[in-house]
Amino acid sequence: MKVGVRREDKNEWERRVPLTPGHVRSLVLQGLQVVVQPSTIRIFRDEEYIQAGATVREDLSGCNIVFAVKEIPADFFCDHGTYMFFSHTFKGQPYNMPMLRQLIERRATLIDYEKVTDDQNRRMIFFGNYAGTAGMFETFYTLGKRLAWEGTPTPFADLKRPLEYSGLDEARAALRAAGEQMAREGLPESLGPLVVGFTGYGNVSRGAQDIFGLVPHEIIPPDELDAWMKSGKASNRKLYGVVFYEKDMVRPRNGGASFDLQQYYREPEKYESRFEEYLPHLTVLVNCIYWDARYPRLLTKDWVRRAWSAEKPRLRVIGDISCDIEGSVECTVKATEPGDPIFTYLAPDGRVVSGWEGNGPVVMAVDTLPSELPREASISFGDMLMPFVPALARADFSRPFEELDVPNPIRRAVIAHRGEFAPGYLYMAKYLQSTSV
């Protein structure tokens, strides 16, 4: 009963782990062996794993299951091995099909964290809350820099990025201090009111809203936003937040019946975006929704072009935590990494330039945001994974899928088993065929 932990090497910023030394110590006390690959960038040092009872070595062969965070290189898989990681394959992502093809050819087993769900289809192992947390810090940082470039001083200009703090506690303290300064001195009247819109209400959005809640604020219902903006009741000593649900963001096409959430999920093509009615009121948009090509966009390139060709709009910053390329926020034309997290979408011609200067909205589109808070994110993630590890370590993955002795949430997450797609993922064969050379 041996489990492996692969080192992360997708980029220099990926310092997270699926299991921390504390988790490893608990597994060793339960009688499991743990093998960890060495790493020079991981947030937890090799020595910490050794002290916890793990063996640190390159070779993970012989492990009943190997855990990782991000995608695993195609040449890493062993024949008949079992691997659990965020594969980013079940939507048919073309860039990961070579990896998936090699895993299938090796007759290996793939379990995806994103598909570990309870009976109500709620995810059970995730980093989403820390994506929201880090993304909101990055968004505040971006806002401060953009406004300073415009010549508008705010307390947010002195904030650092989350990865520049020693940890989450220091980052929180810095934001609270900025909020206290805002409450004492007020923001420039030219900004008021400063409204931050949050799309969605899941783990990502809740993480972002928790950080927003560290500064003095008030929440405005979406259906009251327009009247409230005209009322003159706003204060420049607090921020204002708006949380948008599906019913606020879309409407039935052609004057159809009232909004029906389940119908929207089933037949999104029958709905159109109504989000442009809110955009003129937002200074910051924090995008946290799930999106695929069936759904309407919230913010289009055409809206950006029109808005910036008239007079300078209120919208300055887009914190696109969802980071779907040309997706719900169409001007998110690329993902960024922690080393260069921000770009300005130049409204006149659609070009992008790094940084926060230029005629258009500034977009924060880091697609690995939890890696900016690697210690706290890893501890939280490992706590969610740990209840399943003993069963995974003891499972006999040489048995047919129908006979696997694993918890139901894990069974739902088995994308491929022994080189064959599991029953719930048979549709994925078409993605391999369409990307074959």
N, C-alpha and C positions, 0 to 999 in steps of 0.2 A: 504494500500500500504506500506508494510513493507519488508525490505530486511535484510538478516543476513550475518554476516561475521564470518566464523568459524576460530578458532585459529589453527595454524599449529603445529603438534606434531609428524611428521614423524621421526624427529631426533632433537638433541639439536642445530644443526646448521641452521635449517630452520627458519629464522626470517622475511621472506618476508610476505607481505599482498597483497590481490587483490585490496583493496581500502584503501587509506591513510586517516588520519584525514582531510586533505584538501579536498579530494574528498567527504568525508562524510558531511562536512559542506555545500558543494554545493548541495548535495542531500537533506539535511534537508531544505535548503532554497527553494527547489522546491516542498516542501510539503511531502516528503517521510520520513518514520520512518526507522531508522537504528539500528539494534541490533548487538552488537559485543561481542563475547565470551572473557572473560578475559584471559590474557597470561602474563607470567613472562619473556618470552624470545623474544617476538616480538620487532622489531626495533622501533615501535611506542608504547608508554606507554598507558595503559588504560586511564589515566587521560587526555591524548591528545584527545582521542575519546570522552570522556565525555564533554570536553570543546567544541568540534566540534558539539555537539548536539546529540550524540548517546547514547543509553542505553547499559550499559555493564552488561551482565548476562550470565549464562550458557545456559539457555533455549532458543533455536532458533525456537521452534515450533511456528506455526502461521505466520512465514515469507513466503511471496509469493515465494521467491527464496533465496537460501543460496549460497554465493560465498566462494570459498576456492582456494588455490593454488595447493597443492599436493593432492594425493589420500586421500579419506575419508574412515575411518574404516567401515567395513561392518555393525557393530552394531549401527552406527550413524543414518542411514536413517530412516525417518518416512514414514508412509503410505501416498502415493500420493504426497510426497514432490517433490520439484524441486531443482536441484543442478547443479552448474556450476563450473568445476575445470578441471585440467589436469588429465584425468582418466587413460591414458596409457592402453587402452583396445582395440582400433580398429584394432590393428595388432594381436589380440588374445593372448596378453601377459598372460601366464599361471598364474603368481603370482597375477594378479588382477582379475582373473575370479571369485573367491569367493566373492569379493566385488561387481562385476557386477551382479552376480547371486542374491545376497541379494537385490540389488537395483531393479531388475526385479520383484522379489517376493513381494516387497513392493509396486509394481505398481507405482514406482516413475519415474521422468523425469531426464535424464542426458543430459547436454549440455557441450561440450568439447571445451575449448578455441582453441585448436590446429586445429579445424575444422571450425572456424569462418573465412570465406574467402570472397573476393570480386568476381566480375564476371569473373575475369581473374585467379581465383584460388590462389590468393595471400593472405597469412595469414594477419590478421588484428589485432590480440591480441597476443603478444608474449614477451618472455624474451630473445629471441635468441641473440639479439645484446649484452646483458649483459653477456650471456654465453661466447661470443667471447671476450668481454672486460676482464672479470675476468680470462678467460682461458689464454689469452696472458700474463697477469701479472704473473700468476702461471708458465707459461712456461719460461718466463725470469728468474724468481726466481730459477726454477729448473736448467736452463742452468748455471746460476752463481754458484750454489752449486756443480753441476757435474764437471764443469771445475776446480773449486777450489780443489775438491777431487783428480783430475788428476794432480794437481800441476801447473795449468795454471791460473794465477790471471787475473781477469777482473773486470771492474766496476760493473758488474751485481751481483757479489758475495755479495754485501752489500744490495741488494734489499730485501724487506720484501714481505710477501704474501699479497694479496689485503685485506683480512679480518683483517690484523694487522695495517692497516692505518686507520686514522679517517674517511676517505671517499675517493671518487674518485679523488678529486682535489689533495689531499696529495700524493696519489699513482702516479698520473700523474707527479707531480713535482719531485718525487724521480726518476722516470724513465728518465725524461728529463735531470736531473743532471748526471745520469749515462751515458747517450748519449753524453753529453757535455764533460765529462771526457774522453770518448772513442775518441772523435774527437780531443782532445788536445794531448793525450798521445799515442793513437793507441792501438790496440790489439796485443798480441804476434804474431809474424810472423808465428809461427807453426799452428795457427788457420786458417790463411787466405786462401781464403776468407770465411767469415762466412755467409752461405746462409740459409735463412729461407723459406721453401716452404709452401704455403697455398693451401689446396685442397678445392675447392668450392668458391662461390662468392655471397652467400645469406647473410641473416642478421647476422648469426654467423660469417662468414668469414669477413664481413665488420667490425664488432665489433673488431675482432682480428687485422685486418689490420690498423684500426684507432689507436690502441695502438702501434703497430709496427712503425707507422708513427711518433711517438714522438721522435725517435732517428734518427740520420743521416743515410740515407739509399738511395738505388737506386733499382729500379724495373727492373728485367731482364725477357724478354719474354721466355716462356718455350722452344720454338723451337730454341732459340739462346743460351741456357744455356751451352750446351756442348762446343761449339766453344768459348764462352766467358770464360769458366773456363780454357781453354787452351791458351788464349790470353795473360795472364799475366797482364791484365789491372786493376786488383782489387786493392783496397786500404784497409789498415787495420784500417782506421779511420772512416769507415762506415760499415753498414750491407747491405746485398743484399737480396731482396725478390723476390719470384717467385709465381705467382698466377696461379693455374692449373684449367682449365675448363675440361669438360667431354672429349672433343676432344683430350686433351693432355694426359688424363689418361687411355683411352682405345682405341682399334682399332678393326675393324671387324676380326672375326676368319677366318683362312684359306685363308688369302689374299683377302678377299672380297672387295666389293666396298668401296668407301670413307665413312668417318664417317657421319652418319645421326642422329642428336640429337633425333628427334621424334621416329625414329626406335629404337634407344637405349633405350628410355623410355618404348616403347611397348614390345621390344624383347631383353632384355639385355643379354639373353643367347647366342645371336649371336655375342657377343663381348668378348674380353679378355683384361686383364690388360696389359698396356705397361709401367707401372709406375716404374718398376725396372730400366729402363734406366736412370731415374733421381736420384734415391736414392743415388748413389755413390757421388753425388755432394752436398747433403743436410747435413747441420749440425743439423738443427732443422726441424721437420715436424709438422705442425699445421693442424690437420685433422678436417674439418668443413662440410663434405658432408652428405647428406641423404644416407642411405644404408639399404638394406635388402638382404636376402639370394639369390635373383635372380641375384644380381650384382656381377661383379668380385671384388676380393680383391685387394687392392693397395699394401699392405705390408704383406707378409706371414711369418709364423714361419720358413719355410724352408729357405727363404731369410736371415732372421736373423741368423740362424744357420750357413749358408754358409759364410755370410759376416764376422762373428766374428771368424770363424775357420781359416780364411786366415790371414789377417792382420787387425789391428784395423781400422774399417771404419770411415769415417768422421761423420756419423750420431751419435749424442749423445743423443738427447732428442726428444721425441714424445709428443706433447701436443694434446692428443686425446679428443678434445672438443665434438665431436660427441658421443663418448663413447658407441659404439655398441660392446657388448661383443663378442670377437673372430669374429669381423665383418670385415669392410674394412681394419682395422689394426688388424691383427689376434693375435698379441702378447698383445693386450688389453684383458687379460684373466679375468679381474674383474674390476668392478667399485670401485672407492674409495670415501671417504668422506672428508670433510675439515679437520677433525682431523688427518688424515693420508693420504695425497693426492697423494703420489708418490711411485712408486715401480720400481725396476730394474728387467727386464726380462732377466734371466741368459741364454745366448745363448746356452751353451753346452747341457743343459738338460731340459730347459723350465721351471725351477722353478722360483718363484718370491720371492724377498726379499724387505721389506719395505725400502724406502730411495733411495739414488742416487749412491750407491757404488756397484760395481760388473761388471762382464764381459758381457755386453749387454746393450741395450738401456734403458734409463730411461723413464718411461711412467707416464704422468700426466693424470689421468682418473676420475676426480671428475665429478659425474653426476648431481650435483646441483650447478653448478658454479655461477649462478646469486645470490644465497644465500650469497655469499661472498661480495657482494655489495648491501645489502638488502635495504638500504634507496633509493638510486638512481634507482635501478631496480624496486622497488615497485611504485615509483612515475611515472616512464615511463609506466609501465604496466597499472596502474590505469588510466592514461590519455587516453590510447587506449580503455580501457573497458568502461569508463564513458559515451560515446555517446549512448551506448546500455542499460545502467542500467534503466533509466526511463521506457522504453518500456517493459523491462523484469519485472519490478516491477508491472506494470499495466496489464500485460498479464494474461488472464484467462487460466491457464494450465489444467483446467478440461475439456476444449473443445477438440474435436478430433484433431488429428495432422493437417488435411487438413484445419481446421478452426482457427488455431493458428494465432493470430494477432501479429506477431513479424517480425522484419526486415529480409530480405532474407539471409544476412550473418549468422544470428542466426539460422534460419530454417535449413540451411545446416549443422549446428553444433549439432542439436538435434540427439543424437545417439539412445536414447530410450525415449519413451513418454508413460506415464501411464502403464509402465510395458511391452510395446511392442517395438520391434526395429522399428525405423523409416525406411521409404522406402529405403533410401540410405545405410542402415546398416543391412539389412536382413541377409547378409552373416555371421554376427557375431553369429547367433544362433548355428552354427556348433562348435564354440569355447567353448560355454557353454556345449554343449553335450559331446565334447571330453575330457573335464576336470571334468565332473560330477563324483561324488564318487559312 
